[in-house]
Amino acid sequence: MGYFLFHGGSADHCSEDRIRGLCQMLPRKPEICTGSPEEDYRYGLASLAALSRDRPGWAARRLRRGDWYVTTRPVCPDGLRMGVRTVLWGWAPVTAPDRRQAKALSRFHRIILTEPRSVELLSRAGVKKNVRLGPEPAFLVERQLRPIGNAFRQDTVGLCISPAAVRFEQTPGLLFYSYCHLIRWILKNTDWQIAMIPYCAKNSCNDLLLQTAVKQQFVGEDRLFCRTDGDCRVLRGDLSLCRCCVGTAGVSAAWSCGVPGVCVGAGSRVQGLADTLFGSGQESVVRVDSLKREEDLTARFVDFLRKEDALRRWLEVSAPRYRQWAGQWQWCG
């Protein structure tokens, strides 16, 4: 019996997070079938698993009866051998699947979703068999601290600014100017530092490019600094040193480290995770398409600060409990 994990490459550190977590949940070392083995070698996944390039038809040739095929892509591949058990993990639909999509989803042997809203949407489409609610594997990934130099000398707000969220903005450029407005407010009204922390270094979606553009608006401001790229463990280490954070993908990683924050996104997965951790994630999630003016994100951050201490105390209880659930959860048999 073999275990095969499919993903697009570790430069997307959310995908790296999930793969590292899944490796800890499996009873034996898997093979990772990746769209970018170069990235996975660079970020150290080769120490966890065998790596191979994900090519069309690869699974049909290699997998055998009893193997587990685990993917985050909502399309079950054609041509798999009989007896291969297919698992869709952590996908989050935006709307209920249509009839064609529901038929494709029903081919999976198991569908494991990490928040209740997705379970409800699939149920509404008639996809109920073998659908289970499960934990986010990324919560099992441990942080690693790297040399910090003069960074994190005092209270620091982490910013995970990502172009991945730009496509959901209602006005072109609004997200960029919203972050600039937030930075100006923090610099003017507090003595905190601001650390811009990348959580995706894909050529097609490189957080470092947008963060560098933001930094250029504040030349000479030594309380605003950029952290370099690293694997998801060292980026978690950076996030764990912050008092709170604001941004896209990295915020859920901060929550798993006990750091409260405001996630600026559009998907249902993070909203479901916030609801699970906080009871209600209203203060911790801002939809990009809800921002109408550049002042709106700052206003939501100010509202968040009023409950920051309470949210931190909540995470001190809920994050370890969620991590324990992920570590003990049996899914593959």
C-alpha positions as CSV (number, residue, x, y, z in Angstrom):
1,M,0.0,0.0,0.0
2,G,1.4,3.4,-1.0
3,Y,0.5,7.0,-0.3
4,F,0.7,9.6,-3.1
5,L,0.2,13.3,-2.5
6,F,-0.3,15.7,-5.3
7,H,0.4,19.5,-5.2
8,G,1.7,22.3,-7.3
9,G,5.0,23.1,-5.5
10,S,6.2,24.5,-2.2
11,A,6.7,28.1,-3.4
12,D,3.1,28.4,-2.5
13,H,3.7,28.0,1.2
14,C,0.0,27.3,1.9
15,S,0.4,24.1,-0.2
16,E,3.7,23.4,1.5
17,D,2.0,23.7,4.9
18,R,-0.7,21.3,3.9
19,I,1.7,18.7,2.5
20,R,3.9,18.8,5.5
21,G,0.9,18.4,7.8
22,L,-0.4,15.5,5.7
23,C,3.0,13.7,5.9
24,Q,2.7,13.7,9.7
25,M,-0.8,12.3,9.5
26,L,0.1,9.3,7.3
27,P,1.3,6.0,8.8
28,R,4.3,5.8,6.4
29,K,6.3,8.1,4.2
30,P,4.4,9.1,1.0
31,E,5.6,9.9,-2.5
32,I,4.9,13.6,-3.4
33,C,3.9,14.1,-7.0
34,T,4.6,17.8,-7.7
35,G,4.2,20.3,-10.4
36,S,7.5,21.8,-9.4
37,P,10.1,19.4,-7.8
38,E,12.7,22.1,-8.0
39,E,10.6,24.1,-5.5
40,D,10.1,21.2,-3.2
41,Y,13.9,20.4,-3.1
42,R,14.5,24.1,-2.5
43,Y,12.2,24.2,0.5
44,G,13.2,20.9,2.0
45,L,10.3,18.5,1.2
46,A,12.7,15.9,0.0
47,S,13.6,15.1,3.6
48,L,10.0,14.1,4.2
49,A,9.1,12.1,1.1
50,A,10.2,10.8,-2.3
51,L,9.6,13.4,-5.0
52,S,8.5,12.9,-8.6
53,R,7.2,15.3,-11.2
54,D,3.4,15.2,-11.7
55,R,2.9,14.5,-15.4
56,P,-0.3,13.7,-17.3
57,G,-1.1,10.0,-17.1
58,W,1.5,9.4,-14.4
59,A,-1.0,8.1,-11.9
60,A,-2.6,5.7,-14.3
61,R,0.8,4.0,-14.9
62,R,2.2,3.9,-11.4
63,L,-0.6,3.5,-8.8
64,R,-1.7,0.0,-7.8
65,R,-4.7,-1.5,-6.0
66,G,-4.8,-0.4,-2.4
67,D,-2.8,2.8,-2.9
68,W,-4.1,6.2,-1.7
69,Y,-4.2,9.1,-4.1
70,V,-4.6,12.4,-2.2
71,T,-5.1,15.7,-4.0
72,T,-6.5,19.2,-3.3
73,R,-7.8,19.4,-6.9
74,P,-11.6,18.8,-7.3
75,V,-11.3,16.7,-10.4
76,C,-10.8,12.9,-10.0
77,P,-8.3,11.8,-12.7
78,D,-9.3,9.4,-15.5
79,G,-7.4,6.2,-16.1
80,L,-6.7,5.2,-12.5
81,R,-6.3,1.5,-11.8
82,M,-9.1,-0.3,-10.1
83,G,-8.8,-0.4,-6.3
84,V,-6.9,2.9,-6.0
85,R,-8.5,5.0,-3.3
86,T,-8.9,8.6,-4.2
87,V,-9.1,11.4,-1.6
88,L,-10.0,15.1,-2.1
89,W,-8.7,17.0,0.8
90,G,-9.4,20.6,1.9
91,W,-11.0,21.9,-1.2
92,A,-13.5,24.8,-0.6
93,P,-16.2,25.5,-3.2
94,V,-17.4,29.0,-3.6
95,T,-20.9,28.0,-4.7
96,A,-22.8,24.7,-4.8
97,P,-21.4,22.4,-7.6
98,D,-23.5,22.1,-10.7
99,R,-24.7,18.7,-12.0
100,R,-21.5,18.1,-14.0
101,Q,-19.2,19.0,-11.1
102,A,-21.2,16.9,-8.7
103,K,-20.8,13.9,-10.9
104,A,-17.0,14.4,-11.0
105,L,-16.9,14.8,-7.2
106,S,-18.9,11.7,-6.6
107,R,-16.0,9.7,-8.2
108,F,-13.8,10.4,-5.2
109,H,-13.8,7.6,-2.6
110,R,-13.4,10.2,0.2
111,I,-13.9,14.0,0.3
112,I,-12.4,15.6,3.4
113,L,-13.4,19.2,3.9
114,T,-12.1,21.5,6.6
115,E,-15.1,23.7,7.3
116,P,-18.9,23.1,7.6
117,R,-20.0,25.5,4.9
118,S,-18.3,23.3,2.2
119,V,-20.0,20.2,3.5
120,E,-23.3,22.0,3.3
121,L,-22.7,23.1,-0.3
122,L,-21.8,19.6,-1.4
123,S,-24.8,18.2,0.4
124,R,-27.0,20.7,-1.4
125,A,-25.7,19.4,-4.7
126,G,-26.4,15.8,-3.7
127,V,-22.7,14.9,-2.9
128,K,-23.0,13.3,0.5
129,K,-21.5,9.9,0.4
130,N,-18.0,9.7,1.9
131,V,-17.9,13.4,2.6
132,R,-16.4,14.1,6.0
133,L,-15.5,17.2,8.1
134,G,-11.8,17.0,9.0
135,P,-9.0,19.2,10.4
136,E,-6.6,21.5,8.6
137,P,-3.3,19.5,8.4
138,A,-1.2,22.7,8.4
139,F,-1.9,23.0,12.1
140,L,0.6,20.2,12.7
141,V,3.5,22.1,11.1
142,E,5.9,23.5,13.7
143,R,7.6,26.9,13.6
144,Q,11.3,27.5,13.2
145,L,13.0,30.7,14.4
146,R,15.7,32.2,12.2
147,P,18.1,35.0,13.0
148,I,16.1,38.2,13.4
149,G,18.8,40.9,13.5
150,N,17.2,44.2,14.5
151,A,13.8,43.0,13.6
152,F,11.0,42.3,16.2
153,R,12.7,44.6,18.7
154,Q,9.2,45.7,19.9
155,D,5.6,45.0,19.3
156,T,5.3,44.1,15.6
157,V,2.4,43.8,13.2
158,G,2.9,41.2,10.5
159,L,1.6,42.0,7.1
160,C,1.0,39.2,4.6
161,I,0.3,41.2,1.5
162,S,-0.4,39.0,-1.5
163,P,-1.4,39.6,-5.1
164,A,-3.6,36.5,-4.8
165,A,-6.3,38.7,-3.3
166,V,-6.1,41.5,-5.9
167,R,-8.4,39.8,-8.4
168,F,-11.3,40.1,-5.9
169,E,-11.0,43.9,-5.3
170,Q,-13.9,46.0,-6.6
171,T,-11.7,49.0,-7.7
172,P,-8.3,48.4,-9.3
173,G,-5.4,49.3,-7.0
174,L,-7.7,49.6,-3.9
175,L,-6.0,46.8,-2.0
176,F,-2.5,48.3,-2.5
177,Y,-3.7,51.7,-1.2
178,S,-5.6,50.1,1.6
179,Y,-2.4,48.5,2.9
180,C,-0.5,51.8,2.5
181,H,-3.3,53.6,4.5
182,L,-3.1,51.0,7.2
183,I,0.7,51.3,7.5
184,R,0.5,55.1,7.8
185,W,-2.1,54.7,10.6
186,I,0.1,52.3,12.5
187,L,3.2,54.5,12.1
188,K,1.3,57.6,13.2
189,N,-0.7,56.2,16.1
190,T,1.6,53.5,17.7
191,D,5.2,52.8,18.3
192,W,4.9,49.3,16.7
193,Q,7.1,47.9,14.0
194,I,5.6,46.4,10.8
195,A,7.0,43.2,9.2
196,M,6.0,42.3,5.7
197,I,6.1,38.5,5.5
198,P,5.7,36.7,2.2
199,Y,3.7,33.5,2.0
200,C,3.8,32.7,-1.7
201,A,6.9,33.0,-3.9
202,K,5.4,31.6,-7.1
203,N,6.4,33.4,-10.3
204,S,2.7,33.8,-11.1
205,C,1.8,35.1,-7.6
206,N,4.9,36.5,-5.8
207,D,4.1,38.2,-2.5
208,L,7.6,39.7,-2.5
209,L,6.9,41.9,-5.6
210,L,3.8,43.5,-4.1
211,Q,5.4,43.9,-0.7
212,T,8.5,45.6,-2.3
213,A,6.2,48.0,-4.1
214,V,4.5,48.9,-0.8
215,K,7.9,49.3,0.9
216,Q,8.9,51.8,-1.8
217,Q,6.1,54.1,-0.6
218,F,7.9,54.4,2.8
219,V,11.5,54.8,1.9
220,G,13.6,55.6,5.0
221,E,11.0,54.3,7.4
222,D,13.0,51.9,9.7
223,R,9.9,50.7,11.5
224,L,8.7,49.0,8.3
225,F,10.8,46.1,7.1
226,C,10.5,43.1,4.8
227,R,11.4,39.5,5.7
228,T,13.0,37.3,3.1
229,D,11.4,34.2,1.7
230,G,11.9,30.8,3.4
231,D,10.1,27.5,3.9
232,C,6.7,27.6,5.7
233,R,8.3,26.7,9.0
234,V,10.6,29.7,9.2
235,L,7.8,32.0,8.0
236,R,5.7,30.6,10.8
237,G,8.6,31.5,13.1
238,D,8.4,35.1,11.9
239,L,4.6,35.2,12.3
240,S,4.9,33.8,15.8
241,L,7.0,36.8,16.9
242,C,4.3,39.3,15.9
243,R,1.6,40.6,18.3
244,C,-0.9,40.3,15.5
245,C,-1.1,40.2,11.7
246,V,-3.1,41.3,8.7
247,G,-3.1,39.9,5.2
248,T,-4.0,36.9,3.1
249,A,-2.6,33.4,3.2
250,G,-0.2,33.7,6.1
251,V,-2.8,34.7,8.7
252,S,-4.2,31.2,9.2
253,A,-0.6,30.1,9.8
254,A,-0.4,32.8,12.4
255,W,-3.6,31.6,14.1
256,S,-2.0,28.1,14.4
257,C,0.9,29.8,16.3
258,G,-1.5,31.5,18.7
259,V,-1.2,34.9,17.0
260,P,-4.5,36.7,16.4
261,G,-5.0,38.5,13.1
262,V,-7.3,39.8,10.3
263,C,-7.4,37.7,7.2
264,V,-8.1,39.7,4.0
265,G,-9.4,37.2,1.5
266,A,-12.4,35.8,-0.4
267,G,-12.6,32.1,0.2
268,S,-14.9,30.2,2.5
269,R,-12.1,28.0,3.9
270,V,-10.6,30.7,6.1
271,Q,-14.0,31.9,7.2
272,G,-14.8,28.4,8.3
273,L,-11.5,28.0,10.1
274,A,-12.1,31.4,11.9
275,D,-15.5,30.3,13.0
276,T,-14.1,27.0,14.3
277,L,-11.3,28.7,16.3
278,F,-13.2,31.8,17.5
279,G,-16.8,30.7,17.6
280,S,-17.5,33.5,15.2
281,G,-14.8,34.8,12.9
282,Q,-16.4,38.2,12.2
283,E,-13.6,40.2,13.7
284,S,-10.9,38.0,12.1
285,V,-12.0,37.9,8.4
286,V,-12.5,40.8,5.9
287,R,-13.7,40.0,2.4
288,V,-11.7,41.9,-0.2
289,D,-14.9,42.7,-2.2
290,S,-16.3,44.4,1.0
291,L,-13.7,47.1,0.8
292,K,-15.0,50.2,-0.9
293,R,-12.6,52.9,0.3
294,E,-8.9,52.7,1.2
295,E,-9.8,53.7,4.8
296,D,-12.1,50.6,5.2
297,L,-9.3,48.1,6.0
298,T,-7.8,50.4,8.6
299,A,-11.3,50.8,10.2
300,R,-11.7,47.0,10.4
301,F,-8.2,46.7,11.9
302,V,-9.1,49.3,14.6
303,D,-12.2,47.3,15.4
304,F,-10.1,44.1,15.6
305,L,-7.7,45.8,18.1
306,R,-10.6,46.3,20.6
307,K,-10.9,42.5,20.8
308,E,-7.3,41.5,20.2
309,D,-6.5,40.4,23.7
310,A,-9.7,38.3,23.9
311,L,-9.0,36.7,20.6
312,R,-5.5,35.9,21.8
313,R,-6.8,34.2,24.9
314,W,-9.3,32.3,22.8
315,L,-6.5,31.0,20.6
316,E,-4.5,29.9,23.6
317,V,-7.2,27.3,24.2
318,S,-8.6,26.6,20.7
319,A,-5.3,26.3,18.7
320,P,-3.8,23.5,20.8
321,R,-7.1,21.7,20.9
322,Y,-7.4,21.9,17.1
323,R,-3.8,20.7,16.7
324,Q,-4.5,17.8,19.0
325,W,-7.6,16.9,16.9
326,A,-5.5,17.0,13.7
327,G,-2.8,14.8,15.3
328,Q,-5.2,12.1,16.4
329,W,-7.7,12.2,13.5
330,Q,-7.9,8.9,11.6
331,W,-8.8,9.1,8.0
332,C,-6.9,6.6,5.8
333,G,-7.2,3.2,7.5
